[in-house]
Amino acid sequence: MPFLALPLLLALATAPLVSPRVTSMAPPGGQRGTEVKVVFRGERLLEPQGILCSRTGIELVSVAAVGERNDHCEVVLRLAPDCALGAHVLRLRTAHGLSNAVLFHVGVLPVHEEQRQGDAAMALPLDATVHGSVASESTDTYTVDVPQGSVVACELESFRLGRGATDLALEVAGPDGTTLARCDDSSLGLKDPVLVFTASASGTHRIVVKPAWPTATAGSYQLHVGRFARPLGAVPCGGTPGQELEVELLGCAPGTRARVRLPDALGPYAWFPETAAGTPPSPVWLHVGGPANGEPRTDEKGRMVVQWPCSVHGVLRKPGEGARYHFTAKKGESVEFRAVCRSIRSAMDPLLLLRNAGGGVLAANDDDNGMDSVLRASIPADGEYSLEIRDLLRGGSEAHYFRVEGGPRPAAPRTSVAVGRLEEAMVSVPQGQAVATVLTHGGHDLDSGLEFFATELPPGVSAEFGPFVKGSNVVPVLLRAAPEAPLGGSQAGLRVRATKEPLERPGGYTQELALVRGRNDVPLFRTVLDRIPVAVTRPTPFTVELTAPPVPLVRGAPIRLQVRVARAEGNKAPLTVRTLWNPPGTTSGTITVPPEATSGELVVDASAGAATGTFRMAVVAAGPHLGGTLETASAFVDLTVEEPWLGGEIGKARTEQGQPVDLSFSLQPTDKAKGTLQAVLLGAPRGVKVEPLDLPAGATLGTFRLAVEPGAQLGKHRSMQVEVRVATAAGPVVHRIGGGELRIDAPLPSDASKTGTTGQAP
């Protein structure tokens, strides 16, 4: 059975708790080609240095702290004319770390800030974005002059700002007050409304923003109003990496088409199509990966026939409509079909049905992949079959588009940083020191001699990775900053070297980031990052060192790792020390090094089934600083786990309270156990004393003399172990053997107590 990492147990808080915490940011976005002043508010915004951005096109102009409370700073950003559109993940960078992630949205429309007097409506020009905020049980109203016959799109971004579980609605009324359109949720916008209306008369139209219901969560928003094209989706809605597609844009004027080149990265792709009617303020989503797109043919019966593996696409424009694809298959053949709908913002809740030639349902699936479907089945007999896809609720519209992938999907390499559920994957490296974390991975070809390496690290920072270990899905990584490394940051990439072609490969780094959570911290809105945020920070006021163990750790036994700490002058706080990770089948605890001490011992135990081999080990020290907690790591050392050098078993013994007894144990030494032996009995019951036992090299039997006190604990005792220390030139190698039993009885009563006499003969 492979050893799998438990991220919650192995997670390292690579972002120290003295890092800044951003609680609000305004404005939430800007128009590309402009400069924007962004105000961050939060906690521990001490010594702001700049920002770290997940995408290209945003340049830092200036950064300045405001006030003396470290809760407020201003940043000026320059958005390039060709700045990537859509959401950018920003982190504020201070001299002490990186903040939590916030989204900054870059668009093409001129931006207006909400300004009004009392309850008066704010006038907007057509083709504009407005930044606003609405409170619970209130409304914001905007007016816009629209020529007759104009097709106008209105889109709200609130939930998608990643600020919270907001739920707002839109209403549009014409010049005569008649409601032309209203929308609450949309498949494209998730909890955000998207609507399009046609002006039946020229004049002032009113747009109302309000909570979706009286007690719905309200908050900040971006409202986009204009004559831009607002596609709801595209068909085909995906393809293979790097493929160029010509697609039909759904929800636009009939026949509206555009071309797109898909990226190399697998998964959902946010695409901003450019048409004669303009660019939408939020993307159309396409899927990258899976089998190549196929072209179903129509047979003489008018049926769509496909030959799997391939991917097919379609739109269910009418309620109750479905699509059926016919194919032939042989008995015992395994088939797999995947519906790609909700992951690319289709309105469909897809249902897949596998039917035989007579139309009977052989297998069905609704929600095996989130709200998308995966159907796997074995063909029962040679013949004709069909795959049907339809909406579970029998819906249909321009937004009910789908992609069906037929055939297995190869497992792509995936790597991520192991963090706790509420933590974010980012790394702050102190100048002249190191931090460490753990990567979890899957889908890599471990027979290709793989090793990770990092790219685009901040100046002065290096990364050292542990090896890939068969049977384990974790790799430790240590990042170290030179003492002269400047304060700074970067988005680091992850790659893999191999001993077989291709010699360099993608690292498959994919980190999900939950931006909005619901009840029980369930993620409601996420984004996916493909790079690791890394920052260089000021040094921590303490360091930690791990001494390389001079002897191996053997299965079924412990080893004591020697840890040393050093503190800066004036640092009197206790430090907690733990291992970065534990090799498969081993466990360890945490120790506290008190202020007056500089060293300690950390015990690592290996189970009887622990993986053998040499592993990279490090320890992490944590201590208080600036009202929070800082962490730093030791260098890597090698820990070797081996099979035991000797075996054995404890025998059985029986005695009474107050009576000594001998307890023997057998030993089966291997060729490695060449030194003298020292045996110590562990787990002896209360009231039993025993001295360590010295034995010659190669001994096969040992006997302890147990001193049993009159008040020794009664009963059968089976939890004892013998710790056998095998002497070597580098130090003792510890082994433990178990088994056996010690029974302690109460003394038998005397004859006098039985007869009730003085004990003299009659």
Order of alpha helices (4+ residues) and beta strands (2+ residues): alpha-beta-beta-beta-beta-beta-beta-beta-beta-beta-beta-beta-beta-beta-beta-beta-beta-beta-beta-beta-beta-beta-beta-beta-beta-beta-beta-beta-beta-beta-beta-beta-beta-beta-beta-beta-beta-beta-beta-beta-beta-beta-beta-beta-beta-beta-beta-beta-beta-beta-beta-beta-beta-beta-beta-beta-beta-beta-beta-beta-beta-beta-beta-beta-beta-beta-beta-beta-beta-alpha
